[in-house]
């Protein structure tokens, strides 16, 4: 069976690629770069990346209990009720909005969380609570304003 010139050219190209690959491999070995030891980096106690390994004599022991893995627990702080005024109230539908006097945010409230005699313009105390659609006002109480005569 005779080998065509196309097949010979392909074999020559394949042989040339193999020789080039071997040559590059020998060059890498001669220069010494690319080894795993050259690629390793170390981080010192200050967070600086270096190429020198840490000194085992300067090693510090750390107690496992002193490592905080999660966020610290939020302390139970009793928040004072916020003060606001009833900006809108629809008694037929049983809902309204309270505007906080401290930060001017609006809070939705339902009639079930408010006193029975609430009306627009009333000054109230309330506690904010996250609801399905945003912040709601709960535990609403009317503030009695005393006028000095």
N, C-alpha and C positions, 0 to 999 in steps of 0.2 A: 504494500500500500504506500503510495507516494504522499509526501507531506507538501501541501501547497505553500506558496510564498506567503500567503496571509497568515497561516498557522505559524510559520517560522518567525514572522515579524511579531506576532503576539507572544511567542515563547521568549524572544529576545527582550521584549519590553518587560515581561514578567521577571526575567532574570536580572535585568537592570534595576528594577524596583527593589528586588530582594537585596542586591548589592548595596544600593543607596541606603536602605534601611539598616543594614549591618554596619555601614560606615558611620551613620548618625549615632548608632548605639555605642560604638567604640569611642567616638568623640565625647559623648556624655560621660562615659566612664573615665576618660582622660581628664576632663575638667573637674570632675568630682561633684558637680552640682546635681540637685534633684534627689538626693538621698533623703530618707525620712528624718534623719538627725538634723539636716539643714532646714527642714520645714517646721520643726517643733518650736513653739513660742511659749514662754512662761509669763505669768502675771504675778508681780510682787505684791506685798501687803498694802501698797498705796494704789494698786490698780494699774500700774504701768506695765506695758508689755515689753519683755526683754528676751534675749536669746540665751541667757545664762540660767541654769537651773537654780532653784532656791537653796540656801545653805541649811542643811538639816540641823545644825547646831542652834540656829536662831528660831527654830520651830516653836510656836506657842500652842499650848493646850487650850481648847475652848470647851466650855461646858455646853452640852447639848440643850439644856433647859434655857440657856440664855439666848438661843437663836429664835427670833420671831419669824414664823413661817407665814402667818396670815396677818390681816389688818387687825389692829387692836380693837377690842370691843368698845362700842359706844357706851359711854356712861349714861346711866339713867338719870337724866336731868329733867326735872319737872319744868316744862315751859309755862310761862304765865299766859293766860288766855289773851288773845288779841282783841283789840278794840276796833270797831268799824261801825258803819251805818248802813241801813237797808236802802240800797239804791233803787231796787225794783222788786215788787212783790205782786204776784197774781194769785189772789185768794181762790179764784175759780179753779185754776189748774194746780195749785198747791206748791208753787216753787217761787224762788226769787234769787236775787244776787246781793251780796254784801260786799261793800268796798272797804278794804282795810285802810285805816287812817295812817298807819306807819309807812306802808310802801305802795299804796294806791292799787294793789292787786284786787281783782274781783274774784269772789268765791261763790259758787253755786250752793244753794241750800234747798232742802225739801221741807215741807211743812211738818213732817214727822220729826225733824231734828230741831224744831223751833217752838217757842211758846205760842199758845193759842191766840194771844192778842197782838201779834206782831203786825206792823204796818210800815209802809214806805216812810223813810226819814227817821225811823227809830235808831237810837244808838244802842249797840249790842256788844257783848263779848262773845267770842267764839274760838274754837280750836280748828285749825286746818287739818284736813285728812285727804290723802290721795284716793280718788275714786276712779272709776273706769274711764271717764272722759276728761279727767283733770282734777284740780283741787276743789274740794267741797268744804263747806263750813258745817261743823257738827257741834253739839253741846252748846247751843246758842242760848244766851240769857239776856234779857233786857237790862240796860243800865239806867238806874234812876238818877236823873240829873236834878240836883237841888239848886233852886234859885234863891239867892240872898235878896231880901227886900230892905 
